[in-house]
Amino acid sequence: MSDAADLSITPFEAFGGHAFFERLVAAFYGRVETDPLLRPMYPGSDLAPAEERLRLFLEQYWGGPTTYSERRGHPRLRLRHAHFPVDREASARWLGHMRAALDEQALPAELDALLWEYFEAAAPAMINTPG
């Protein structure tokens, strides 16, 4: 039985727990750091706070610790992103960087597909600006 089909563990555990999400999010933000469209959406020179928020959110979403909600309350993703101009290009760019970061993790196909399905739905849901 594959990890994804094992109902005795959470997806968080099947992916590899905290260490997996730490690697995934670091790889993603390594790309955002040099992206001329996305980088300006992150205030300040340090992406570490954004990196931590995304990691905590993903860990909680996939059945890990509830630290995100304990610190920040309900995720309210659309509301939290409302003040950033997210158009189709920004959404696609975000998704492209996440795809590349996910590819680096070399998950089994079943687990990769599970995460990717979520990201493919989440990225376009953040679009709030025409274009």
ABEGO torsion letter per residue (X at the ends): XBAAABAABBAAAAAGEAAAAAAAAAAAAAAAAABAAAAAABBEABAAAAAAAAAAAAAAAAGBBAAAAAAAEBAGAAAAAAABBBBAAAAAAAAAAAAAAAAAAGBBAAAAAAAAAAAAAAAAAABABBX
